[in-house]
């Protein structure tokens, strides 16, 4: 299985103590998309932090 850590993260977002706590796809995937953007930025040398003048 590819991206096993992402699958575990999604399950952690959906289930807490055996109960389903979140069913909204957008709420579950939002943190994963942020992590993916950060990983892409790190690989390509792009700064995602605030710009200081």
C-alpha positions in Angstrom: 0.0 0.0 0.0 1.3 3.4 -1.0 1.2 6.4 1.4 0.3 4.3 4.5 1.1 7.2 6.8 -1.5 9.3 5.0 -4.1 6.5 5.4 -3.4 6.4 9.1 -3.7 10.1 9.4 -7.1 10.1 7.7 -8.3 7.4 10.0 -7.1 9.4 13.0 -9.0 12.4 11.8 -12.2 10.4 11.3 -12.3 8.1 14.3 -11.7 8.9 18.0 -12.0 6.2 20.8 -13.9 4.0 18.4 -16.5 6.6 17.4 -16.8 8.4 14.0 -16.2 12.1 14.8 -15.7 13.5 11.3 -17.3 12.6 8.0 -16.6 15.7 5.9 -14.1 14.9 3.2 -12.9 18.5 3.0 -12.2 18.7 6.7 -10.3 15.4 6.7 -8.2 16.2 3.6 -7.3 19.8 4.4 -4.4 19.0 6.8 -3.1 16.4 4.4 -3.1 18.9 1.5 -1.1 21.4 3.7 1.5 18.7 4.5 1.7 17.9 0.8 2.2 21.6 -0.1 4.9 21.9 2.6 6.7 18.8 1.3 6.6 20.1 -2.3 7.9 23.4 -1.2 10.8 21.8 0.7 11.7 19.6 -2.3 11.7 22.6 -4.6 13.3 25.1 -2.3 10.2 27.3 -2.0 9.7 29.3 1.2 6.2 29.0 2.7 6.8 31.3 5.7 6.0 34.9 6.0 8.1 37.3 4.0 10.2 39.8 5.9 11.1 43.1 4.2 
